[in-house]
Amino acid sequence: MEKLREKFLRLLESVHFKHKRFLFDRINRGERLIVIKGQRGTGKTTLMLQHIKEHFSDLEQTLYVSLDDIYFSNGSLSGLVDEFVKDGGKYLYIDEVHRYKNWAQEVKNIYDFYPDLNFVISGSSALDFYLNMADLGRRATVYTLPELSFREYINFRLDLNLKPYALEEIITRHEKIALEINSKIKSLKHFKQYLSSGAYPFSFTVKEMYFEKLEAVINTVIDNDIPSFENITYESRIKIKKVLLMLASGTPFKINFSELARKLGTTRDVLIKYLHLLSQSGILKLLTTEGVGYTLLRKPDKIYLSNSNLLYALAESVDVGTVRETFFFNQVSALKVRYPKKGDFLVGGKYIFEIGGKNKTQKQIAGIKDTFLALDEIEYGHKNRIPLWLFGFLY
């Protein structure tokens, strides 16, 4: 355990507080078991270490470990916890939990058998399945850490403190809100930069190698993270990468599942399984008339990459319409989002949005109540015409 503690202290020394994700102040620290899930690269590790550094002056009772550490190739999590608690430990932070076999059952046992231990665990977007399987759902408080919002990107890049707005505020007060924000930033200039290379915190540290880093993240998700919760062959991983490249070069509304399956040399059902694996790992977002779809019993109505940066990293040429829809879906995903009969997105069970450029008309949603145009290339809107970039201020 001493080597793990040394690694923990070295990591802690390198952590700073210049940038904090929005979730930092929203987590209820009074819970015994906190789960932070999200796509790789969104800042979960930094979030945990920042919390330790800010809230614990005495580190003797605190430990951070990553379960992909070589220590756990022989040592068990339960054994570490037992040693830690006997040594007076009370606060345990467990990272990369999905990389450890049978983690959910061990965490459940630890929770039940060590009632004085408080712990935070983090892992991939696919943790929900295992939380429910091990009956951890009722024990844990679960938070999701998505990619950076446009607001966070602006705050981090320009060292500002612009606040978020609820969807209803944006809909009803977007002209005043845009006026306030545009007095401080050049929204369209920064929005263009964000769409291509601003969705992940590491964009500020690896600027010249950003897309290479992003491709490495994608490969790690497919080669390591997905196999940690689904038994798939090497050949299947290659096909998953191929389907991801095909989707990046297409548009959300022109996917022919039978044709795509034929090109991959697989069946339609296996293709749908691949799509859901990518969805569970956070790389894709699947939209259906029932909402964000995860069930294997039906194909999605629309498929999106999780954020627009992935399009720029994977596609040889990027379709601007796809970029716009991908951004909007990404930023409103915390709300209930469905595929409507007319329009592009039904948000919160009430509001229908059509996404487009500055010349987009209301023709496709004319006569429908609570409909709005989310438009790119405009700094200010009017009535139900709202700047697309403003939806990046929801969190």
C-alpha positions as CSV (number, residue, x, y, z in Angstrom):
1,M,0.0,0.0,0.0
2,E,2.9,2.3,0.6
3,K,3.7,2.4,-3.2
4,L,0.1,3.3,-3.9
5,R,0.3,6.1,-1.4
6,E,3.5,7.5,-3.0
7,K,1.8,7.5,-6.4
8,F,-1.3,9.2,-4.9
9,L,0.8,12.0,-3.3
10,R,2.8,12.6,-6.5
11,L,-0.5,13.0,-8.4
12,L,-2.0,15.2,-5.7
13,E,1.1,17.5,-5.9
14,S,0.5,18.1,-9.6
15,V,-3.2,19.1,-9.3
16,H,-4.2,22.7,-9.5
17,F,-7.5,24.6,-9.0
18,K,-7.3,27.0,-12.0
19,H,-10.1,25.0,-13.7
20,K,-12.9,23.2,-12.0
21,R,-15.6,21.2,-13.8
22,F,-19.2,22.3,-13.1
23,L,-19.9,19.1,-11.2
24,F,-17.3,19.9,-8.5
25,D,-19.8,22.0,-6.5
26,R,-22.8,19.9,-7.2
27,I,-21.8,16.7,-5.6
28,N,-23.3,15.9,-2.2
29,R,-20.2,15.1,-0.2
30,G,-22.3,13.7,2.7
31,E,-23.1,10.5,0.9
32,R,-21.1,7.4,1.9
33,L,-20.8,6.0,-1.7
34,I,-20.5,8.4,-4.6
35,V,-20.2,7.2,-8.2
36,I,-18.9,9.5,-10.9
37,K,-19.3,8.1,-14.4
38,G,-18.5,9.5,-17.8
39,Q,-16.6,9.2,-21.0
40,R,-12.8,8.9,-20.9
41,G,-11.0,12.2,-20.9
42,T,-13.7,14.4,-19.3
43,G,-11.8,15.1,-16.1
44,K,-13.0,12.5,-13.6
45,T,-9.6,11.9,-12.1
46,T,-8.8,15.6,-11.7
47,L,-12.2,16.2,-10.1
48,M,-11.5,13.6,-7.5
49,L,-8.0,14.8,-6.7
50,Q,-9.1,18.4,-6.5
51,H,-11.7,17.4,-4.0
52,I,-9.1,15.6,-1.9
53,K,-6.7,18.6,-2.0
54,E,-9.4,21.1,-1.1
55,H,-11.2,19.2,1.7
56,F,-8.5,17.1,3.4
57,S,-5.6,18.8,5.2
58,D,-4.8,15.5,7.0
59,L,-4.1,12.9,4.3
60,E,-3.4,10.0,6.7
61,Q,-7.1,9.0,6.6
62,T,-7.3,9.5,2.8
63,L,-6.2,7.4,-0.2
64,Y,-6.6,7.6,-4.0
65,V,-6.0,4.5,-6.1
66,S,-6.6,3.6,-9.8
67,L,-7.7,0.1,-10.4
68,D,-5.7,-0.2,-13.6
69,D,-2.6,0.0,-11.5
70,I,-0.3,-3.0,-11.8
71,Y,-0.7,-3.5,-8.0
72,F,-4.2,-5.0,-8.7
73,S,-2.8,-7.7,-11.0
74,N,-2.1,-9.6,-7.9
75,G,-3.6,-7.6,-5.0
76,S,-7.3,-7.4,-4.4
77,L,-9.4,-4.3,-3.8
78,S,-10.9,-6.0,-0.7
79,G,-7.5,-6.7,0.7
80,L,-6.4,-3.1,0.2
81,V,-9.5,-1.8,1.9
82,D,-9.1,-4.0,4.9
83,E,-5.5,-2.9,5.3
84,F,-6.5,0.8,4.8
85,V,-9.3,0.7,7.3
86,K,-7.2,-1.1,9.9
87,D,-4.6,1.6,9.5
88,G,-7.2,4.3,10.3
89,G,-8.3,5.1,6.8
90,K,-11.8,6.6,6.3
91,Y,-11.9,8.2,2.8
92,L,-11.1,6.1,-0.2
93,Y,-11.2,7.3,-3.8
94,I,-11.2,4.6,-6.5
95,D,-10.5,5.5,-10.1
96,E,-10.9,3.4,-13.3
97,V,-13.2,1.0,-11.4
98,H,-14.5,-0.6,-14.6
99,R,-11.0,-2.0,-15.3
100,Y,-11.2,-4.4,-12.2
101,K,-13.0,-7.7,-12.5
102,N,-16.1,-8.1,-10.3
103,W,-15.7,-4.6,-9.0
104,A,-19.4,-4.1,-8.4
105,Q,-19.7,-7.0,-6.0
106,E,-16.6,-6.1,-4.1
107,V,-17.7,-2.5,-3.8
108,K,-21.1,-3.7,-2.4
109,N,-19.4,-5.9,0.1
110,I,-17.0,-3.1,1.2
111,Y,-20.0,-0.8,1.6
112,D,-21.8,-3.3,3.8
113,F,-18.9,-4.6,5.9
114,Y,-17.0,-1.3,6.5
115,P,-19.8,1.1,7.6
116,D,-17.3,3.9,8.7
117,L,-15.6,4.0,5.3
118,N,-16.7,6.8,2.8
119,F,-15.7,6.3,-0.8
120,V,-15.9,7.8,-4.2
121,I,-15.6,5.7,-7.3
122,S,-15.3,6.7,-10.9
123,G,-15.4,4.8,-14.2
124,S,-16.7,4.6,-17.7
125,S,-20.2,5.6,-18.9
126,A,-21.2,2.0,-18.8
127,L,-21.3,1.7,-15.0
128,D,-25.1,1.8,-14.7
129,F,-25.5,-1.9,-15.8
130,Y,-23.1,-3.1,-13.0
131,L,-24.6,-0.8,-10.4
132,N,-28.0,-2.4,-10.9
133,M,-26.6,-5.9,-11.3
134,A,-24.9,-5.8,-7.9
135,D,-27.8,-3.9,-6.2
136,L,-25.5,-0.9,-5.8
137,G,-28.1,1.5,-7.2
138,R,-29.9,2.0,-3.9
139,R,-26.6,2.4,-2.0
140,A,-24.8,4.8,-4.4
141,T,-25.4,8.4,-5.5
142,V,-24.5,8.5,-9.1
143,Y,-23.3,11.6,-11.1
144,T,-22.4,11.9,-14.7
145,L,-19.5,14.1,-15.9
146,P,-20.1,14.9,-19.6
147,E,-17.7,16.7,-22.0
148,L,-17.0,20.4,-21.4
149,S,-19.9,22.7,-22.2
150,F,-19.2,25.7,-24.4
151,R,-19.6,27.8,-21.2
152,E,-16.9,25.9,-19.4
153,Y,-14.6,26.0,-22.4
154,I,-15.0,29.8,-22.5
155,N,-14.4,30.2,-18.7
156,F,-11.3,27.9,-18.9
157,R,-9.9,29.6,-22.0
158,L,-10.5,33.2,-21.0
159,D,-10.3,32.9,-17.2
160,L,-13.9,34.1,-16.9
161,N,-16.8,33.1,-14.6
162,L,-19.8,33.2,-16.9
163,K,-22.8,31.5,-15.3
164,P,-25.1,28.7,-16.6
165,Y,-28.7,29.2,-17.5
166,A,-31.7,26.9,-17.4
167,L,-33.4,25.9,-20.7
168,E,-36.5,27.9,-19.9
169,E,-34.3,31.0,-19.2
170,I,-32.6,30.6,-22.6
171,I,-35.9,30.2,-24.4
172,T,-37.6,33.2,-22.7
173,R,-34.6,35.6,-22.2
174,H,-32.1,34.7,-24.9
175,E,-31.8,38.2,-26.3
176,K,-30.8,39.7,-22.9
177,I,-28.6,36.8,-22.1
178,A,-26.8,36.9,-25.4
179,L,-26.3,40.7,-25.0
180,E,-24.7,40.1,-21.6
181,I,-22.4,37.4,-22.8
182,N,-21.4,39.0,-26.1
183,S,-20.3,42.1,-24.1
184,K,-17.5,39.9,-22.7
185,I,-16.6,37.5,-25.5
186,K,-16.7,37.1,-29.3
187,S,-19.1,34.2,-29.2
188,L,-19.0,33.1,-32.8
189,K,-15.2,33.1,-32.9
190,H,-14.9,31.0,-29.8
191,F,-17.8,28.8,-30.7
192,K,-16.1,27.8,-34.0
193,Q,-13.0,26.8,-32.1
194,Y,-15.0,24.9,-29.5
195,L,-16.8,22.8,-32.1
196,S,-13.6,21.5,-33.5
197,S,-11.3,21.2,-30.5
198,G,-12.8,22.3,-27.2
199,A,-14.9,19.5,-25.8
200,Y,-12.3,17.9,-23.5
201,P,-10.2,19.5,-20.7
202,F,-7.0,18.2,-22.3
203,S,-7.5,20.6,-25.2
204,F,-5.7,23.2,-23.0
205,T,-2.6,21.0,-22.4
206,V,-2.0,19.2,-25.7
207,K,-3.1,21.9,-28.2
208,E,-0.8,20.8,-31.1
209,M,-1.5,17.1,-30.6
210,Y,-5.2,17.4,-29.7
211,F,-6.6,15.1,-32.4
212,E,-3.9,12.5,-31.9
213,K,-4.8,12.5,-28.2
214,L,-8.5,12.2,-29.0
215,E,-7.8,9.3,-31.4
216,A,-5.8,7.6,-28.6
217,V,-8.8,8.1,-26.2
218,I,-11.1,6.4,-28.8
219,N,-8.8,3.5,-29.3
220,T,-8.5,3.0,-25.5
221,V,-12.3,3.0,-25.1
222,I,-12.7,0.3,-27.9
223,D,-9.6,-1.8,-27.1
224,N,-9.8,-1.7,-23.2
225,D,-13.0,-0.1,-21.8
226,I,-15.6,-2.0,-23.9
227,P,-13.9,-5.4,-23.4
228,S,-14.1,-4.7,-19.7
229,F,-17.9,-5.0,-19.7
230,E,-18.5,-7.0,-22.9
231,N,-16.6,-10.1,-24.1
232,I,-15.7,-9.2,-27.7
233,T,-13.1,-10.5,-30.1
234,Y,-10.2,-8.6,-31.7
235,E,-12.1,-8.8,-35.0
236,S,-15.2,-7.2,-33.5
237,R,-13.1,-4.4,-32.1
238,I,-11.7,-3.7,-35.6
239,K,-15.3,-3.7,-37.0
240,I,-16.4,-1.3,-34.2
241,K,-13.6,1.1,-35.3
242,K,-14.7,0.8,-38.9
243,V,-18.3,1.5,-38.1
244,L,-17.3,4.6,-36.1
245,L,-15.3,5.9,-39.1
246,M,-18.3,5.3,-41.4
247,L,-20.7,7.1,-39.0
248,A,-18.3,10.1,-38.7
249,S,-18.4,10.6,-42.5
250,G,-22.2,10.3,-42.8
251,T,-25.1,12.3,-41.5
252,P,-27.4,11.3,-38.6
253,F,-30.5,10.9,-40.8
254,K,-29.1,8.9,-43.7
255,I,-28.0,5.7,-42.1
256,N,-29.0,2.5,-43.9
257,F,-28.5,-0.3,-41.4
258,S,-28.6,-3.1,-43.8
259,E,-26.2,-1.5,-46.2
260,L,-23.8,-0.5,-43.3
261,A,-23.9,-4.1,-42.0
262,R,-23.1,-5.4,-45.5
263,K,-20.1,-3.2,-45.8
264,L,-18.9,-4.4,-42.4
265,G,-19.4,-8.0,-43.3
266,T,-21.7,-8.6,-40.4
267,T,-25.4,-9.0,-39.6
268,R,-27.8,-6.2,-38.9
269,D,-28.4,-7.4,-35.3
270,V,-24.6,-7.5,-34.6
271,L,-24.3,-4.0,-36.1
272,I,-26.9,-2.7,-33.7
273,K,-25.1,-4.4,-30.8
274,Y,-21.9,-2.6,-31.8
275,L,-23.8,0.7,-31.9
276,H,-25.1,0.1,-28.4
277,L,-21.6,-0.8,-27.1
278,L,-20.3,2.5,-28.4
279,S,-23.3,4.2,-26.8
280,Q,-22.7,2.6,-23.4
281,S,-19.0,3.7,-23.6
282,G,-20.0,7.3,-24.3
283,I,-18.7,7.5,-27.9
284,L,-22.1,7.6,-29.5
285,K,-25.5,9.0,-28.7
286,L,-28.5,7.0,-30.0
287,L,-31.8,8.9,-30.4
288,T,-35.2,7.3,-30.6
289,T,-38.8,8.4,-30.3
290,E,-38.6,6.9,-26.8
291,G,-35.6,9.0,-25.9
292,V,-31.9,8.2,-25.8
293,G,-32.0,4.6,-26.7
294,Y,-29.9,1.8,-25.1
295,T,-32.1,-1.2,-25.7
296,L,-30.9,-3.9,-28.1
297,L,-34.4,-4.7,-29.1
298,R,-34.7,-1.8,-31.6
299,K,-32.6,0.3,-33.9
300,P,-32.2,4.0,-33.1
301,D,-33.9,6.6,-35.3
302,K,-30.8,8.8,-35.4
303,I,-27.2,8.2,-34.4
304,Y,-24.7,10.9,-33.4
305,L,-21.2,10.9,-32.3
306,S,-21.1,12.1,-28.7
307,N,-19.6,15.5,-29.5
308,S,-18.5,17.5,-32.6
309,N,-14.8,17.2,-31.8
310,L,-15.0,13.5,-32.6
311,L,-16.3,14.4,-36.1
312,Y,-13.3,16.6,-36.8
313,A,-10.9,13.9,-35.4
314,L,-12.4,11.0,-37.5
315,A,-14.0,12.4,-40.7
316,E,-12.0,13.4,-43.8
317,S,-14.6,16.1,-44.4
318,V,-17.2,17.4,-41.9
319,D,-20.8,18.1,-42.7
320,V,-21.7,21.4,-41.0
321,G,-25.3,20.3,-40.5
322,T,-24.1,17.2,-38.6
323,V,-21.8,19.3,-36.5
324,R,-24.6,21.6,-35.5
325,E,-27.0,18.8,-34.5
326,T,-24.3,16.9,-32.7
327,F,-23.4,20.0,-30.6
328,F,-27.0,20.7,-29.7
329,F,-27.7,17.0,-28.7
330,N,-24.6,16.9,-26.6
331,Q,-25.4,20.1,-24.7
332,V,-29.1,19.2,-23.9
333,S,-28.4,15.5,-23.2
334,A,-28.9,15.9,-19.4
335,L,-32.5,16.7,-20.2
336,K,-35.0,14.2,-21.6
337,V,-34.4,14.2,-25.4
338,R,-36.6,12.4,-28.0
339,Y,-36.9,12.2,-31.7
340,P,-40.1,14.1,-32.7
341,K,-42.4,13.5,-35.7
342,K,-41.5,17.0,-36.9
343,G,-38.3,18.9,-36.1
344,D,-35.0,17.6,-35.0
345,F,-35.3,17.2,-31.2
346,L,-38.0,17.1,-28.6
347,V,-36.5,18.3,-25.3
348,G,-38.0,18.0,-21.9
349,G,-41.2,16.4,-23.3
350,K,-42.3,19.9,-24.4
351,Y,-40.0,21.9,-26.6
352,I,-39.3,21.1,-30.3
353,F,-36.1,22.4,-31.8
354,E,-35.0,22.6,-35.5
355,I,-31.3,23.1,-35.9
356,G,-29.7,25.0,-38.8
357,G,-27.8,28.0,-40.2
358,K,-28.8,31.7,-40.1
359,N,-31.1,31.3,-43.1
360,K,-33.1,28.4,-41.7
361,T,-36.8,29.0,-41.9
362,Q,-39.7,27.7,-39.8
363,K,-41.3,25.8,-42.7
364,Q,-40.7,22.4,-41.1
365,I,-42.1,23.2,-37.7
366,A,-44.8,25.8,-38.8
367,G,-48.0,25.7,-36.8
368,I,-46.6,23.5,-33.9
369,K,-46.7,24.8,-30.4
370,D,-43.5,25.4,-28.4
371,T,-41.1,25.2,-31.4
372,F,-37.8,27.0,-31.7
373,L,-35.0,27.4,-34.2
374,A,-31.5,27.0,-32.8
375,L,-29.4,28.8,-35.4
376,D,-25.7,28.9,-36.1
377,E,-23.8,31.9,-37.4
378,I,-25.9,34.5,-35.4
379,E,-24.8,36.3,-32.3
380,Y,-28.3,37.4,-31.3
381,G,-31.8,35.9,-31.9
382,H,-35.3,37.2,-31.9
383,K,-38.5,35.5,-30.5
384,N,-38.2,31.8,-31.3
385,R,-34.9,32.2,-33.3
386,I,-32.2,31.4,-30.7
387,P,-28.4,31.4,-31.3
388,L,-27.2,27.8,-31.3
389,W,-24.1,28.7,-29.3
390,L,-26.3,29.8,-26.4
391,F,-27.3,26.2,-25.7
392,G,-23.7,25.7,-24.6
393,F,-24.6,27.6,-21.4
394,L,-26.9,25.0,-19.9
395,Y,-24.2,23.7,-17.5
